[in-house]
Amino acid sequence: MVPLAGVVRAGEDVFEPWRLVDADGAVVEPARAFLAELQAAGRAEATLKSYCKALLRWFRFCWAIEVAWNQATRAEARDFCRWLQLADKPARPHWRYPDGPVQISAKAGAANEVTGKKRPGRRYAASTVAHCETVARTFYAFHLDAGSGPMVNPFPPARRGGRARAHHNPMEPFRYERAGLYRPRVVTSAPRWIPDELFDQVFAELRYDRDRALVAFWVSSGARAAELLGATVGDVDPARQVISVIRRGSRAIQELPMCPDAFVYLAAYQHRLAGKVSMAADDPLWRSLRPPHGLLSYDAARMMFTRAAAALGADHTLHDLRHTAAFRMARDPQMLLTDVILSSDVNRGCDLRHRVADTAIDVMEAPY
């Protein structure tokens, strides 16, 4: 058993958006230096939070076995990866019932009857284990270069010896090798998209014009959830039917064309808040519908869509709307695949493969 010692807290300083705190309330300095390096490399705050949570699992394991982080060896790294793959996830009591027993759903790990997606199981997913191994290996590589950590990285790469790319053909491009020795294999699943019939049913379950406008914007543009939630009132241009968003990867401002019906729901939503909140150009566009009408968070928007899908027995997520938008664009005969890629601001190869795969499926299904 690994005690749930330590916590990840949001910092009040822009130079330290997230911090790792131990059981005594002190900031873990090795993690702080590593997060500062990531921030200097241009990583987003969401990336810093994800890396901080992965480091928290590793430090909890080190605290439980009473081994200092700078004295860990390959044996501790191996046991850490084994523990992540074999042990159950820590059970936390519900916030409504802090003193009550923790109930684990009997359907944990089973497939959803509507979408076929696998529910979260009792143990950590392979992608979570792989992410923790990557973060820990990068963390020790940073301290190894800085001279503040152990002499040898306890999380070694998959290559067991010899010079890297010793037999590489100079006529072929280099491959991006990032696999670690204790990194599990992650199965690449097909992108999940929402069929038109089911999407219409989910859309009918939405109760407010704000929610209808959000979902219509997401499914018509392919924007990420956080990108659209960060828009301001001045970013909307109803005359041209576009919204300016800040892309997550490039941090560039890009105008995205939207569905005309979405602007109708947006106007109805803004009319409801007229006179209650400020509508200046720099004010946030999406707010809560209850006083004091604060900024709409990502978790609140996620739960809004989750409740609408759960009413039909489905478990679709906000990211499925992004795949749905890409699938619809790729199937449109009047839209080129290059336009789909440019409009979605593809920064990762996986998104490009998803769109190419969707287009290939559409071509194969088309009659000759």
C-alpha positions in Angstrom: 0.0 0.0 0.0 1.3 3.4 -1.0 -0.1 6.2 1.2 -1.7 9.2 -0.5 0.9 11.6 0.8 1.6 14.9 -0.9 -0.6 16.9 -3.2 -0.4 19.0 -6.4 -1.5 22.6 -5.8 -2.0 25.5 -8.1 0.5 28.3 -7.5 -0.4 32.0 -7.2 2.7 33.1 -9.2 2.7 33.0 -13.0 6.2 31.7 -12.9 5.0 28.7 -10.9 1.5 27.7 -12.0 1.7 24.3 -10.4 3.8 22.9 -7.5 4.3 19.5 -5.9 4.0 19.6 -2.1 5.0 16.8 0.3 3.1 15.5 3.4 4.6 18.3 5.5 3.4 21.1 3.2 6.9 21.9 1.8 7.5 22.3 -1.9 9.5 19.5 -3.5 12.5 21.5 -4.9 13.7 18.9 -7.5 10.2 18.9 -9.0 10.1 22.7 -8.9 13.3 23.0 -10.9 12.1 20.4 -13.4 8.8 22.3 -13.9 10.7 25.5 -14.4 12.7 23.9 -17.2 9.5 22.7 -18.9 7.9 26.2 -18.6 11.1 27.7 -20.2 10.7 25.2 -23.1 7.2 26.6 -23.8 5.1 23.9 -22.3 1.5 24.8 -21.5 0.1 24.9 -18.0 -1.9 21.8 -18.6 1.3 19.9 -19.5 2.9 21.2 -16.3 -0.1 19.9 -14.2 0.0 16.5 -15.9 3.8 16.1 -15.4 3.4 17.2 -11.8 0.7 14.6 -11.1 2.9 11.9 -12.6 5.9 13.0 -10.5 3.6 12.8 -7.4 3.0 9.1 -8.0 6.8 8.5 -8.2 7.5 10.5 -5.1 4.7 8.8 -3.2 6.3 5.5 -4.1 9.7 6.7 -2.9 8.3 7.9 0.3 6.5 4.6 0.9 9.7 2.5 0.5 11.8 5.1 2.3 14.3 5.7 -0.5 15.4 9.2 -1.4 14.7 10.3 -5.0 18.4 10.9 -5.7 19.3 7.4 -4.4 16.8 5.5 -6.5 18.3 2.8 -8.7 16.9 0.7 -11.6 15.5 -1.8 -9.1 13.2 0.9 -7.6 12.2 2.2 -11.0 11.4 -1.4 -12.1 9.3 -2.0 -8.9 7.5 1.4 -9.5 6.4 0.4 -13.0 5.3 -3.0 -11.7 3.3 -1.4 -8.9 1.5 0.9 -11.4 0.6 -2.1 -13.6 -0.5 -4.5 -10.9 -1.9 -2.5 -8.0 -5.4 -1.0 -7.9 -6.0 2.7 -8.2 -6.3 4.4 -4.8 -9.9 4.6 -3.7 -10.9 8.1 -2.6 -14.2 8.8 -0.7 -16.8 10.9 -2.5 -16.9 14.5 -1.6 -20.5 14.2 -0.6 -19.8 11.2 1.6 -16.4 11.8 3.1 -16.9 9.3 5.9 -18.8 6.7 3.9 -17.5 3.5 2.3 -15.9 3.7 -1.1 -18.0 1.9 -3.7 -16.4 0.6 -6.8 -18.7 0.2 -9.7 -19.4 -3.4 -10.8 -19.1 -2.3 -14.4 -15.5 -1.0 -14.1 -13.6 -2.1 -17.1 -16.6 -3.2 -19.1 -17.6 -1.8 -22.5 -20.4 0.7 -22.8 -23.5 -0.7 -24.4 -24.1 2.3 -26.8 -20.6 3.4 -27.8 -18.5 0.3 -27.1 -15.9 2.4 -25.3 -14.2 0.6 -22.3 -15.0 2.1 -18.9 -12.1 3.0 -16.6 -11.0 -0.2 -14.8 -9.8 -0.8 -11.3 -6.1 -0.5 -12.3 -4.2 2.2 -14.1 -4.5 2.2 -17.9 -1.4 1.4 -20.0 -1.3 5.0 -21.3 -1.1 6.3 -17.7 1.8 3.9 -16.8 3.6 4.9 -20.0 3.1 8.6 -19.2 4.5 8.2 -15.7 7.5 6.3 -17.0 8.2 9.0 -19.6 7.9 11.8 -17.1 10.1 10.1 -14.5 12.8 9.3 -17.2 12.7 12.9 -18.4 12.9 14.2 -14.9 16.0 12.2 -14.1 17.6 13.1 -17.5 17.2 16.8 -16.6 18.9 16.4 -13.2 21.6 14.2 -14.7 22.5 17.0 -17.1 22.3 19.6 -14.3 24.4 17.5 -12.0 21.8 17.6 -9.2 20.7 14.0 -9.4 22.1 10.5 -9.5 25.0 9.5 -11.7 22.8 7.1 -13.7 19.2 7.5 -14.8 17.1 4.8 -13.0 14.7 4.8 -15.9 16.9 3.7 -18.7 15.9 3.8 -22.4 15.0 0.7 -24.3 18.4 0.5 -25.9 20.6 -1.8 -23.8 24.0 -0.7 -25.0 26.1 0.5 -27.9 25.9 3.8 -29.7 22.5 5.2 -30.6 21.6 4.7 -34.3 24.9 2.9 -35.0 23.6 1.1 -38.1 21.4 3.9 -39.4 21.2 4.3 -43.1 22.0 7.9 -43.9 19.6 7.8 -46.9 16.6 7.2 -44.6 15.1 9.7 -42.1 15.7 9.3 -38.4 13.0 7.8 -36.2 11.8 9.5 -33.1 12.8 7.0 -30.4 11.4 7.8 -27.0 10.6 4.3 -25.6 11.9 3.4 -22.2 12.9 0.0 -20.9 10.0 -0.2 -18.5 7.5 1.5 -20.7 4.5 -0.7 -21.5 3.0 -1.1 -24.9 0.1 1.2 -25.6 -2.5 0.0 -28.1 -3.5 2.8 -30.5 -7.3 2.9 -30.6 -9.4 4.2 -33.4 -10.7 7.7 -33.0 -14.2 7.8 -31.5 -16.8 9.9 -33.3 -20.5 10.4 -32.7 -22.9 9.2 -35.4 -25.4 11.8 -36.6 -28.4 10.1 -35.2 -26.9 9.8 -31.7 -25.6 13.4 -31.9 -29.0 14.7 -32.6 -30.3 12.9 -29.5 -27.5 14.2 -27.3 -28.1 17.7 -28.6 -31.8 17.5 -27.7 -30.8 16.6 -24.1 -29.1 20.0 -23.7 -31.2 22.3 -21.6 -29.7 25.8 -22.1 -28.8 27.9 -25.1 -25.2 28.3 -23.7 -24.7 24.6 -23.9 -26.2 24.3 -27.3 -24.0 27.1 -28.6 -20.9 25.4 -27.1 -21.6 22.0 -28.6 -22.5 23.5 -32.0 -19.2 25.5 -32.0 -17.2 22.4 -31.1 -18.7 20.0 -33.6 -18.6 22.5 -36.5 -15.0 23.8 -36.0 -13.1 20.9 -34.5 -11.6 23.3 -31.8 -10.3 21.8 -28.6 -12.5 22.3 -25.6 -10.1 24.5 -23.7 -9.4 26.7 -26.8 -13.1 27.7 -27.2 -13.6 28.1 -23.4 -10.8 30.6 -23.4 -12.5 32.9 -25.9 -13.5 36.4 -25.0 -16.5 38.5 -26.1 -14.4 40.4 -28.6 -13.2 37.2 -30.3 -16.6 36.6 -31.8 -17.4 38.0 -35.2 -21.0 37.1 -36.1 -20.9 39.0 -39.4 -18.2 36.8 -40.7 -19.3 33.8 -38.6 -15.8 33.2 -37.2 -14.4 33.0 -33.6 -10.7 33.7 -32.8 -9.1 31.1 -30.5 -5.6 30.6 -29.2 -4.2 27.3 -30.3 -2.8 25.1 -27.6 0.3 23.9 -29.4 1.5 27.0 -31.4 -0.2 29.6 -29.1 -1.1 31.4 -32.3 -4.4 33.2 -32.7 -6.5 31.6 -35.4 -10.0 32.4 -36.8 -12.3 29.4 -37.1 -15.4 29.3 -39.1 -18.5 28.2 -37.2 -22.0 26.9 -37.9 -24.5 29.7 -38.4 -27.0 28.1 -36.0 -24.4 28.3 -33.3 -24.4 32.1 -33.4 -28.2 32.0 -33.0 -27.8 30.0 -29.7 -25.0 32.4 -28.7 -27.2 35.4 -29.2 -29.9 33.9 -27.1 -27.4 33.0 -24.4 -26.0 36.6 -24.3 -29.5 38.0 -24.3 -30.2 36.1 -21.1 -27.1 37.6 -19.4 -27.7 41.1 -20.7 -27.5 43.6 -17.8 -26.2 41.0 -15.4 -22.6 40.8 -16.5 -20.2 43.0 -18.4 -20.0 42.5 -22.1 -16.7 44.3 -22.8 -14.3 42.9 -25.5 -11.9 41.6 -22.9 -14.5 39.9 -20.7 -14.9 36.1 -20.9 -17.5 34.8 -23.3 -18.6 31.7 -21.4 -20.0 32.1 -17.9 -22.0 30.1 -15.4 -25.8 30.7 -15.6 -26.1 31.1 -11.9 -25.1 34.2 -9.9 -22.4 35.5 -9.6 -21.9 34.3 -13.2 -18.3 33.3 -12.8 -16.0 31.9 -15.5 -17.2 28.6 -17.0 -14.5 26.1 -16.2 -13.5 23.0 -18.2 -14.8 20.6 -15.6 -18.2 22.3 -15.6 -18.5 22.1 -19.4 -17.3 18.5 -19.4 -20.0 17.5 -16.8 -22.6 19.3 -18.9 -21.9 17.2 -22.0 -21.4 14.1 -19.9 -24.8 14.4 -18.3 -26.5 14.9 -21.7 -24.8 11.8 -23.1 -25.4 9.7 -20.0 -29.2 10.3 -20.3 -29.0 8.1 -23.4 -26.6 5.6 -21.9 -23.6 6.8 -23.8 -20.2 7.8 -22.5 -19.0 10.3 -25.2 -16.6 13.0 -24.1 -15.9 16.5 -25.3 -12.9 15.3 -27.3 -15.2 13.0 -29.3 -16.7 16.2 -30.7 -13.3 17.1 -32.2 -13.1 13.7 -33.9 -16.7 14.1 -35.1 -15.9 17.4 -36.7 -12.9 16.0 -38.5 -14.9 13.0 -39.7 -17.6 15.2 -41.1 -15.2 17.5 -42.8 -13.3 14.5 -44.3 -16.5 13.0 -45.7 -17.6 16.3 -47.3 -16.9 15.9 -51.0 -16.6 19.7 -51.4 -13.8 20.0 -48.8 -10.2 19.0 -49.5 -8.2 17.0 -46.9 -5.6 19.8 -46.8 -8.3 22.3 -45.8 -9.4 19.9 -43.0 -5.8 19.8 -41.7 -5.3 23.5 -41.9 -8.6 24.4 -40.3 -8.0 22.0 -37.4 -4.4 23.2 -36.8 -2.8 19.8 -36.7 0.2 19.9 -34.5 0.6 16.2 -33.9 0.9 13.2 -36.2 -1.8 11.3 -34.4 -4.5 13.8 -35.4 -3.2 13.7 -39.0 -3.4 9.9 -39.0 -6.9 10.0 -37.6 -8.1 12.3 -40.4 -6.3 10.3 -43.1 -7.8 7.0 -41.8 -11.3 8.5 -41.7 -10.9 9.7 -45.3 -9.6 6.2 -46.4 -12.6 4.6 -44.7 -15.0 6.9 -46.5 -13.3 6.2 -49.9 -13.5 2.5 -49.3 -17.2 2.6 -48.4 -18.1 4.7 -51.4 -19.5 2.8 -54.4 -17.4 2.5 -57.5 
